[in-house]
Amino acid sequence: MTNWLIRCFIKRPQDIGDPKTRAAYGTLGTCTGVAVNVLLSALKFLLGALSGSLAVMADAVNNLSDAAGSLMALISVRLAGKPDDKEHPFGHGRMEYLGALAVGVLILAAGVQLLREAISGIREPATLSISPLVLGLLALSILVKVWLYFYYRNIARRIDSEALFAASGDSISDVVATSTVLVSMVLQAAFGWRIDGWMGIVVAAFVLKTGFSVCKSTTDRLLGEKPDPNLTKDIRDRMLRFDGIRGVHDLVVHDYGPGRRIASVHAEVSANGDIVAVHEIIDKAERELEQELGITVCIHMDPTVTDDPEVNNVHRRMAEFLAGIDNRLTLHDFRMVPGKDQINLVFDCLLPDGFTERDGLRKALSAFAKQLDPRYEIVVQFDTDYT
């Protein structure tokens, strides 16, 4: 069904990098969500009135908020597709993250409302009017929401849409909510248990958890979370395939919204190589990374000495010493700069997460260098691992 809708409304589903195609996908997904949630809300209001169930009425309100969330997602997807302008040279892609955050806030609001209704139901338990029609329609509602969950996920993965991922999370919370209502009705019919309010507490807790998860995820994206480890590994692996690139470090990925990622990275190259030839390799690497991964990459060349036995030996000894302190510590851009009375060992040291003993590490490196040769003086720059 999902693929049929896509084929009907989108002529070129394979070209998801195109802003117009992404907007078409997003519009199709969110408009479908609005329509489905409005219909489900109307159905559940009717069922709530017929059965007298507070949980069903609360679930109807929840579906109405889902429709509002889908509408917000629609607006954010359309705004994210706006082209770059003078005030926003990196585009408007982060509008999708703001839309997803708005959906998360709506989910939290719905969870709070469900909790209030559930507490009311516990204080004043109501006898539910149960019929095969009500049970059947609730089961149908669950199936529709399961379909909507996969529908949202399918489109969200195609266009990497945070707003639609948030909507899919909302849909699965609705599946749990409606299933809980259905279970409470079945238990009352079978055993006379009036647990509608208590089941509402369970639903509210799940909805609140979903809302918090959506808000946290999108807030992390807006604040600048670490990039996907698979992406950073892919960038490194692809760069190291190029002849002349001997090492990769200081990789930073900036996320300006789906399809709008920019990366900067340092590539170690031979200090004795032809600068023009090396520059051509770097240019080629930048072009291929953008074509294959859809990321604009700026590569900085770091010339390194690789054919000096003394430099290589000291480099190796310093690297082994660092690994002995913490095997996550690495060094790069190693150079030996001789002077009249001393030899400077110039390098960068990459610190892992949680490593705070910079002063102690600097002293330990200095002492070890002096053991190798009293003339050695370290000039170290500590780098942060942003990946």
The 8 nearest C-alpha neighbors of each residue, nearest first, counted from 0:
[[1, 3, 2, 4, 150, 5, 146, 6],
 [2, 0, 4, 3, 150, 5, 153, 154],
 [1, 3, 5, 4, 0, 6, 7, 153],
 [2, 4, 0, 6, 5, 1, 7, 8],
 [5, 3, 7, 1, 2, 6, 0, 8],
 [4, 6, 2, 7, 3, 8, 9, 1],
 [7, 5, 3, 4, 9, 8, 2, 10],
 [8, 6, 4, 5, 9, 3, 10, 2],
 [7, 9, 5, 6, 4, 10, 27, 23],
 [10, 8, 5, 6, 11, 12, 7, 23],
 [9, 11, 12, 6, 8, 7, 5, 20],
 [10, 12, 13, 9, 14, 20, 15, 6],
 [13, 11, 14, 9, 10, 15, 20, 5],
 [12, 14, 11, 15, 16, 157, 20, 10],
 [15, 13, 16, 12, 11, 17, 20, 21],
 [14, 16, 17, 21, 20, 13, 158, 12],
 [17, 15, 14, 18, 258, 21, 20, 158],
 [16, 18, 20, 15, 19, 14, 21, 22],
 [19, 17, 21, 80, 20, 22, 16, 15],
 [20, 18, 22, 21, 17, 23, 80, 15],
 [19, 21, 23, 17, 22, 18, 15, 24],
 [22, 20, 18, 24, 23, 19, 15, 158],
 [21, 23, 25, 19, 20, 24, 77, 26],
 [24, 22, 20, 26, 21, 25, 27, 19],
 [25, 23, 21, 27, 22, 26, 28, 20],
 [24, 26, 22, 28, 23, 27, 76, 29],
 [27, 25, 23, 29, 28, 24, 30, 73],
 [26, 28, 24, 30, 25, 29, 23, 31],
 [29, 27, 25, 31, 26, 30, 24, 32],
 [28, 30, 32, 69, 73, 31, 26, 27],
 [31, 29, 33, 32, 27, 28, 26, 34],
 [30, 32, 34, 28, 29, 33, 35, 27],
 [31, 33, 29, 35, 30, 34, 69, 36],
 [34, 32, 66, 30, 36, 31, 69, 35],
 [33, 35, 31, 37, 32, 36, 30, 38],
 [36, 34, 32, 38, 37, 33, 31, 39],
 [35, 37, 39, 66, 33, 62, 38, 34],
 [36, 38, 40, 34, 39, 35, 66, 63],
 [37, 39, 41, 35, 36, 40, 42, 34],
 [40, 38, 36, 42, 41, 37, 43, 35],
 [39, 41, 59, 62, 37, 43, 42, 38],
 [42, 40, 44, 38, 39, 43, 37, 45],
 [41, 43, 39, 45, 40, 44, 38, 46],
 [42, 44, 46, 59, 40, 45, 41, 47],
 [45, 43, 47, 41, 46, 42, 59, 56],
 [44, 46, 48, 43, 42, 47, 49, 41],
 [47, 45, 43, 49, 48, 44, 50, 133],
 [48, 46, 56, 55, 44, 52, 50, 51],
 [47, 49, 45, 51, 46, 50, 44, 52],
 [48, 50, 46, 47, 51, 45, 128, 133],
 [51, 49, 128, 47, 127, 52, 48, 129],
 [50, 52, 47, 48, 127, 49, 128, 53],
 [53, 51, 47, 55, 54, 50, 127, 56],
 [54, 52, 56, 55, 57, 51, 120, 116],
 [53, 55, 57, 52, 56, 199, 58, 180],
 [54, 56, 58, 47, 52, 57, 53, 43],
 [57, 55, 47, 59, 53, 58, 54, 44],
 [56, 58, 54, 60, 59, 55, 113, 53],
 [57, 59, 61, 55, 56, 60, 54, 62],
 [60, 58, 40, 56, 43, 62, 61, 57],
 [61, 59, 63, 57, 58, 62, 64, 56],
 [60, 62, 58, 64, 59, 63, 109, 57],
 [63, 61, 65, 40, 59, 64, 36, 60],
 [62, 64, 60, 66, 65, 61, 40, 37],
 [63, 65, 67, 61, 66, 62, 68, 60],
 [66, 64, 62, 68, 63, 67, 69, 61],
 [65, 67, 33, 69, 63, 36, 68, 64],
 [68, 66, 64, 70, 65, 69, 71, 63],
 [67, 69, 65, 102, 71, 70, 66, 64],
 [70, 68, 72, 66, 29, 71, 67, 33],
 [69, 71, 67, 73, 68, 72, 66, 74],
 [72, 70, 68, 74, 73, 69, 98, 75],
 [71, 73, 69, 75, 98, 70, 162, 74],
 [74, 72, 70, 76, 29, 71, 75, 26],
 [73, 75, 71, 77, 72, 76, 78, 70],
 [74, 76, 98, 95, 78, 72, 94, 77],
 [77, 75, 79, 73, 78, 74, 95, 25],
 [76, 78, 74, 80, 75, 79, 22, 73],
 [77, 79, 75, 80, 81, 76, 74, 94],
 [80, 78, 92, 91, 76, 94, 77, 81],
 [79, 81, 78, 77, 18, 22, 82, 76],
 [80, 82, 78, 79, 91, 83, 90, 77],
 [83, 81, 90, 80, 84, 91, 18, 79],
 [84, 82, 90, 88, 87, 89, 81, 91],
 [83, 85, 87, 86, 88, 82, 90, 89],
 [84, 86, 87, 88, 83, 89, 90, 82],
 [85, 87, 84, 88, 83, 90, 89, 91],
 [88, 86, 84, 90, 89, 85, 83, 91],
 [89, 87, 83, 90, 84, 85, 86, 91],
 [90, 88, 87, 83, 255, 91, 259, 92],
 [91, 89, 83, 87, 88, 92, 82, 84],
 [90, 92, 79, 93, 94, 81, 78, 80],
 [91, 93, 256, 79, 94, 90, 255, 257],
 [94, 92, 256, 96, 95, 91, 255, 97],
 [93, 95, 97, 79, 92, 96, 75, 91],
 [96, 94, 98, 75, 93, 97, 162, 76],
 [95, 97, 99, 93, 98, 94, 217, 161],
 [98, 96, 94, 100, 95, 99, 101, 93],
 [99, 97, 95, 75, 101, 72, 96, 100],
 [98, 100, 162, 96, 102, 101, 97, 165],
 [99, 101, 103, 97, 214, 98, 102, 217],
 [102, 100, 98, 104, 103, 99, 97, 105],
 [103, 101, 68, 99, 105, 100, 104, 106],
 [102, 104, 210, 100, 106, 214, 213, 101],
 [103, 105, 107, 101, 106, 102, 108, 100],
 [106, 104, 108, 102, 107, 103, 109, 101],
 [105, 107, 210, 103, 109, 104, 108, 110],
 [108, 106, 210, 110, 104, 207, 105, 109],
 [109, 107, 105, 111, 110, 106, 104, 112],
 [108, 110, 106, 112, 107, 111, 61, 105],
 [111, 109, 203, 107, 207, 113, 206, 108],
 [110, 112, 114, 108, 113, 109, 107, 115],
 [113, 111, 109, 115, 114, 110, 116, 108],
 [114, 112, 110, 116, 203, 111, 115, 57],
 [113, 115, 117, 111, 203, 112, 116, 200],
 [116, 114, 112, 118, 117, 113, 119, 111],
 [115, 117, 119, 113, 114, 118, 120, 112],
 [116, 118, 196, 199, 120, 114, 119, 115],
 [119, 117, 121, 115, 120, 116, 114, 196],
 [118, 120, 116, 122, 117, 121, 123, 115],
 [119, 121, 196, 117, 124, 123, 118, 122],
 [122, 120, 196, 118, 119, 124, 123, 117],
 [123, 121, 119, 120, 124, 118, 196, 117],
 [122, 124, 120, 121, 119, 125, 196, 118],
 [125, 123, 120, 121, 122, 193, 126, 196],
 [126, 124, 127, 123, 120, 193, 52, 51],
 [127, 125, 128, 193, 124, 51, 52, 187],
 [128, 126, 50, 51, 52, 129, 125, 184],
 [127, 129, 50, 51, 126, 130, 49, 52],
 [130, 128, 50, 127, 133, 184, 131, 188],
 [129, 131, 132, 133, 134, 128, 50, 135],
 [130, 132, 134, 133, 135, 129, 136, 137],
 [131, 133, 135, 130, 134, 136, 129, 137],
 [134, 132, 136, 130, 135, 131, 46, 137],
 [135, 133, 131, 137, 132, 136, 138, 130],
 [134, 136, 132, 138, 137, 133, 131, 139],
 [135, 137, 139, 133, 138, 134, 132, 140],
 [136, 138, 140, 134, 139, 135, 133, 141],
 [139, 137, 135, 141, 140, 136, 134, 142],
 [140, 138, 136, 142, 137, 141, 135, 143],
 [139, 141, 137, 143, 138, 142, 136, 144],
 [142, 140, 138, 144, 139, 174, 143, 145],
 [141, 143, 145, 139, 144, 140, 146, 138],
 [144, 142, 146, 140, 141, 145, 147, 139],
 [143, 145, 147, 141, 146, 142, 170, 174],
 [146, 144, 142, 148, 147, 143, 141, 149],
 [145, 147, 143, 144, 149, 148, 150, 142],
 [146, 148, 150, 144, 145, 149, 151, 143],
 [147, 149, 167, 145, 170, 151, 146, 150],
 [150, 148, 152, 146, 151, 147, 153, 145],
 [149, 151, 147, 153, 148, 152, 1, 146],
 [150, 152, 167, 148, 154, 149, 153, 163],
 [153, 151, 155, 149, 150, 154, 167, 156],
 [152, 154, 150, 156, 151, 155, 149, 157],
 [153, 155, 157, 151, 156, 152, 158, 150],
 [156, 154, 160, 152, 159, 163, 158, 157],
 [157, 155, 159, 154, 153, 158, 152, 160],
 [156, 158, 154, 155, 159, 153, 15, 160],
 [157, 159, 155, 160, 156, 15, 21, 154],
 [160, 158, 156, 155, 257, 157, 161, 258],
 [159, 161, 155, 162, 163, 158, 164, 257],
 [160, 162, 164, 163, 99, 96, 165, 95],
 [163, 161, 99, 165, 160, 72, 164, 95],
 [164, 162, 166, 165, 155, 160, 161, 151],
 [163, 165, 161, 167, 166, 162, 155, 152],
 [166, 164, 168, 162, 163, 167, 99, 213],
 [165, 167, 163, 169, 168, 164, 170, 162],
 [168, 166, 148, 170, 164, 151, 169, 165],
 [169, 167, 165, 171, 170, 166, 164, 172],
 [168, 170, 166, 172, 167, 171, 165, 173],
 [171, 169, 167, 173, 148, 168, 172, 144],
 [170, 172, 174, 173, 168, 169, 148, 167],
 [173, 171, 169, 175, 170, 174, 206, 176],
 [174, 172, 176, 170, 171, 175, 177, 169],
 [173, 175, 171, 172, 141, 177, 176, 178],
 [174, 176, 178, 172, 173, 177, 179, 171],
 [177, 175, 173, 202, 179, 174, 178, 172],
 [176, 178, 180, 179, 174, 175, 173, 181],
 [179, 177, 181, 175, 180, 176, 174, 182],
 [178, 180, 182, 176, 177, 181, 175, 198],
 [179, 181, 177, 183, 178, 182, 54, 184],
 [180, 182, 178, 184, 179, 183, 177, 185],
 [181, 183, 179, 185, 184, 180, 186, 178],
 [184, 182, 180, 186, 181, 185, 195, 187],
 [185, 183, 187, 181, 182, 186, 188, 180],
 [184, 186, 182, 188, 187, 183, 189, 181],
 [187, 185, 189, 183, 188, 184, 190, 192],
 [188, 186, 191, 192, 184, 190, 185, 189],
 [187, 189, 185, 186, 191, 190, 184, 129],
 [188, 190, 186, 187, 185, 191, 192, 184],
 [191, 189, 187, 192, 186, 188, 185, 193],
 [192, 190, 187, 188, 189, 193, 186, 126],
 [191, 193, 187, 190, 194, 186, 188, 183],
 [194, 192, 195, 187, 191, 124, 126, 125],
 [195, 193, 197, 196, 192, 198, 183, 187],
 [194, 196, 198, 197, 183, 193, 199, 54],
 [197, 195, 120, 117, 121, 199, 198, 194],
 [198, 196, 200, 194, 199, 195, 121, 117],
 [197, 199, 201, 195, 200, 196, 194, 179],
 [198, 200, 117, 196, 202, 197, 201, 54],
 [201, 199, 203, 197, 198, 202, 117, 114],
 [202, 200, 198, 204, 199, 203, 205, 197],
 [203, 201, 176, 199, 205, 200, 204, 206],
 [204, 202, 110, 200, 206, 114, 113, 205],
 [205, 203, 207, 201, 202, 206, 200, 208],
 [204, 206, 208, 202, 203, 207, 209, 201],
 [205, 207, 209, 203, 110, 208, 204, 172],
 [206, 208, 110, 210, 204, 107, 209, 205],
 [209, 207, 205, 211, 206, 210, 212, 204],
 [210, 208, 206, 212, 207, 211, 213, 205],
 [211, 209, 103, 107, 106, 207, 213, 212],
 [210, 212, 214, 208, 209, 213, 215, 207],
 [211, 213, 209, 215, 210, 214, 216, 208],
 [212, 214, 103, 210, 216, 211, 215, 165],
 [215, 213, 103, 211, 100, 217, 212, 216],
 [216, 214, 218, 212, 213, 217, 219, 211],
 [217, 215, 213, 219, 214, 218, 212, 220],
 [216, 218, 220, 219, 214, 215, 96, 100],
 [219, 217, 221, 215, 220, 216, 214, 222],
 [218, 220, 222, 216, 224, 217, 221, 215],
 [221, 219, 217, 223, 218, 224, 222, 216],
 [220, 222, 218, 219, 223, 217, 96, 93],
 [223, 221, 219, 220, 218, 224, 217, 254],
 [222, 224, 220, 221, 219, 225, 254, 253],
 [225, 223, 219, 220, 222, 226, 221, 254],
 [224, 226, 386, 385, 223, 227, 252, 228],
 [227, 225, 386, 228, 224, 252, 231, 230],
 [226, 228, 230, 229, 231, 225, 386, 232],
 [229, 227, 231, 230, 232, 226, 386, 225],
 [228, 230, 232, 227, 231, 233, 226, 234],
 [229, 231, 233, 227, 228, 232, 234, 226],
 [230, 232, 234, 228, 233, 229, 235, 227],
 [233, 231, 235, 229, 230, 234, 236, 228],
 [232, 234, 230, 236, 231, 235, 229, 237],
 [235, 233, 231, 237, 232, 236, 238, 230],
 [234, 236, 232, 238, 233, 237, 239, 231],
 [237, 235, 233, 239, 238, 234, 232, 240],
 [238, 236, 234, 240, 235, 239, 233, 241],
 [239, 237, 235, 240, 236, 241, 234, 284],
 [238, 240, 236, 241, 237, 244, 235, 245],
 [241, 239, 238, 237, 242, 236, 244, 235],
 [242, 240, 239, 238, 244, 243, 280, 284],
 [243, 241, 244, 240, 239, 280, 245, 238],
 [242, 244, 268, 245, 241, 277, 269, 280],
 [243, 245, 268, 242, 239, 267, 246, 241],
 [246, 244, 267, 268, 243, 239, 247, 266],
 [245, 247, 267, 266, 244, 248, 239, 268],
 [248, 246, 266, 265, 267, 235, 264, 245],
 [247, 249, 265, 250, 264, 266, 246, 331],
 [250, 248, 264, 265, 251, 384, 247, 382],
 [251, 249, 264, 248, 263, 252, 265, 386],
 [250, 252, 263, 262, 385, 264, 249, 253],
 [253, 251, 262, 261, 226, 254, 263, 250],
 [252, 254, 261, 260, 262, 255, 251, 223],
 [255, 253, 260, 256, 259, 252, 261, 223],
 [256, 254, 259, 93, 260, 92, 253, 89],
 [255, 257, 92, 93, 259, 254, 258, 260],
 [258, 256, 259, 159, 92, 160, 255, 260],
 [257, 259, 260, 256, 16, 293, 294, 92],
 [260, 258, 255, 256, 257, 254, 261, 92],
 [259, 261, 254, 294, 253, 255, 258, 295],
 [260, 262, 295, 253, 294, 252, 296, 259],
 [263, 261, 252, 296, 251, 253, 295, 297],
 [264, 262, 297, 251, 296, 250, 298, 252],
 [263, 265, 250, 298, 249, 299, 248, 251],
 [264, 266, 299, 248, 298, 249, 247, 300],
 [267, 265, 247, 300, 246, 301, 299, 244],
 [266, 268, 301, 246, 245, 244, 302, 300],
 [269, 267, 302, 244, 245, 243, 301, 303],
 [268, 270, 303, 271, 272, 302, 304, 305],
 [269, 271, 302, 303, 304, 272, 268, 305],
 [272, 270, 269, 273, 304, 302, 303, 274],
 [273, 271, 269, 270, 274, 277, 268, 276],
 [272, 274, 276, 275, 277, 271, 278, 270],
 [273, 275, 277, 276, 272, 278, 271, 279],
 [276, 274, 278, 277, 273, 279, 272, 280],
 [275, 277, 279, 273, 278, 274, 280, 272],
 [276, 278, 274, 280, 279, 275, 273, 281],
 [277, 279, 281, 275, 280, 276, 274, 282],
 [278, 280, 282, 276, 277, 281, 283, 275],
 [281, 279, 283, 277, 278, 282, 284, 276],
 [280, 282, 278, 284, 283, 279, 285, 277],
 [283, 281, 279, 285, 284, 280, 278, 286],
 [282, 284, 280, 286, 281, 285, 279, 287],
 [285, 283, 281, 287, 282, 286, 288, 280],
 [284, 286, 282, 288, 283, 296, 287, 281],
 [287, 285, 283, 289, 284, 288, 290, 282],
 [286, 288, 290, 284, 289, 285, 291, 283],
 [289, 287, 291, 285, 290, 292, 286, 284],
 [288, 290, 293, 294, 295, 286, 287, 292],
 [289, 291, 287, 288, 293, 292, 286, 294],
 [290, 292, 288, 289, 287, 293, 294, 286],
 [293, 291, 294, 289, 288, 290, 287, 234],
 [292, 294, 289, 290, 291, 258, 295, 288],
 [295, 293, 289, 260, 292, 261, 296, 288],
 [294, 296, 261, 289, 262, 260, 293, 297],
 [297, 295, 262, 285, 263, 261, 294, 298],
 [296, 298, 263, 262, 264, 299, 285, 295],
 [299, 297, 264, 265, 263, 296, 300, 266],
 [300, 298, 265, 266, 264, 301, 297, 263],
 [299, 301, 266, 265, 267, 302, 298, 268],
 [300, 302, 267, 266, 268, 303, 265, 299],
 [303, 301, 270, 268, 269, 267, 300, 304],
 [304, 302, 270, 269, 268, 305, 267, 301],
 [303, 305, 270, 306, 269, 307, 302, 334],
 [304, 306, 307, 303, 311, 269, 310, 270],
 [305, 307, 304, 308, 311, 310, 269, 271],
 [306, 308, 310, 309, 305, 311, 304, 312],
 [309, 307, 311, 310, 312, 306, 305, 313],
 [308, 310, 312, 311, 307, 313, 314, 306],
 [311, 309, 313, 307, 312, 308, 314, 335],
 [310, 312, 314, 308, 309, 313, 315, 307],
 [311, 313, 315, 309, 314, 310, 308, 316],
 [314, 312, 316, 310, 315, 311, 317, 309],
 [315, 313, 311, 317, 312, 316, 310, 318],
 [314, 316, 318, 312, 313, 317, 311, 319],
 [317, 315, 313, 319, 318, 314, 320, 312],
 [316, 318, 320, 314, 319, 315, 313, 321],
 [319, 317, 315, 321, 320, 316, 314, 322],
 [320, 318, 322, 316, 321, 317, 315, 323],
 [319, 321, 317, 323, 318, 322, 316, 324],
 [320, 322, 318, 324, 323, 319, 328, 317],
 [321, 323, 326, 325, 319, 324, 320, 328],
 [324, 322, 320, 321, 325, 319, 326, 318],
 [323, 325, 321, 322, 320, 326, 328, 360],
 [326, 324, 322, 327, 323, 328, 321, 320],
 [325, 327, 322, 328, 323, 324, 321, 329],
 [326, 328, 325, 351, 329, 322, 350, 349],
 [327, 329, 326, 325, 350, 321, 322, 349],
 [330, 328, 349, 348, 327, 318, 321, 331],
 [329, 331, 348, 347, 349, 318, 346, 328],
 [330, 332, 333, 347, 346, 348, 329, 248],
 [333, 331, 346, 347, 303, 334, 301, 330],
 [332, 334, 346, 331, 345, 314, 303, 335],
 [335, 333, 345, 344, 346, 336, 332, 303],
 [336, 334, 344, 343, 345, 337, 342, 310],
 [335, 337, 343, 342, 334, 344, 338, 345],
 [338, 336, 342, 343, 335, 341, 339, 340],
 [339, 337, 341, 342, 340, 336, 343, 374],
 [338, 340, 341, 337, 342, 374, 336, 343],
 [339, 341, 338, 374, 342, 337, 375, 343],
 [342, 340, 374, 338, 339, 375, 337, 343],
 [341, 343, 337, 375, 338, 374, 336, 376],
 [344, 342, 376, 336, 377, 335, 375, 345],
 [345, 343, 377, 335, 378, 334, 376, 342],
 [344, 346, 378, 334, 333, 379, 343, 377],
 [347, 345, 333, 332, 379, 331, 334, 380],
 [346, 348, 380, 331, 379, 330, 381, 332],
 [349, 347, 330, 381, 329, 382, 380, 350],
 [348, 350, 382, 329, 381, 328, 383, 330],
 [349, 351, 383, 328, 382, 354, 348, 384],
 [352, 350, 354, 384, 327, 353, 328, 349],
 [353, 351, 354, 350, 384, 383, 355, 385],
 [352, 354, 355, 351, 350, 356, 383, 384],
 [353, 355, 352, 351, 356, 350, 357, 328],
 [354, 356, 357, 353, 350, 358, 352, 359],
 [357, 355, 359, 358, 360, 354, 361, 353],
 [358, 356, 360, 359, 355, 361, 354, 381],
 [359, 357, 361, 360, 356, 362, 355, 363],
 [358, 360, 362, 356, 361, 357, 363, 364],
 [359, 361, 363, 357, 358, 362, 356, 364],
 [360, 362, 358, 364, 359, 363, 357, 365],
 [363, 361, 365, 359, 360, 364, 366, 358],
 [362, 364, 360, 366, 365, 361, 367, 359],
 [365, 363, 367, 361, 362, 366, 360, 368],
 [364, 366, 362, 368, 363, 367, 377, 361],
 [365, 367, 369, 363, 368, 364, 362, 370],
 [366, 368, 370, 364, 369, 365, 363, 371],
 [367, 369, 371, 365, 370, 366, 375, 364],
 [370, 368, 373, 372, 366, 371, 367, 375],
 [371, 369, 367, 368, 372, 366, 373, 375],
 [370, 372, 368, 369, 367, 373, 375, 313],
 [371, 373, 369, 374, 370, 375, 368, 367],
 [374, 372, 369, 375, 370, 371, 368, 376],
 [373, 375, 341, 372, 342, 376, 369, 340],
 [374, 376, 342, 373, 372, 369, 368, 343],
 [377, 375, 343, 344, 342, 374, 378, 365],
 [376, 378, 344, 343, 365, 379, 345, 375],
 [379, 377, 345, 344, 343, 346, 376, 380],
 [380, 378, 346, 347, 345, 377, 381, 348],
 [379, 381, 347, 348, 382, 346, 378, 345],
 [380, 382, 348, 347, 349, 379, 350, 383],
 [383, 381, 349, 348, 350, 380, 384, 347],
 [384, 382, 350, 385, 349, 381, 351, 249],
 [383, 385, 386, 351, 350, 349, 382, 249],
 [386, 384, 251, 383, 225, 250, 249, 252],
 [385, 225, 384, 226, 251, 228, 231, 250]]
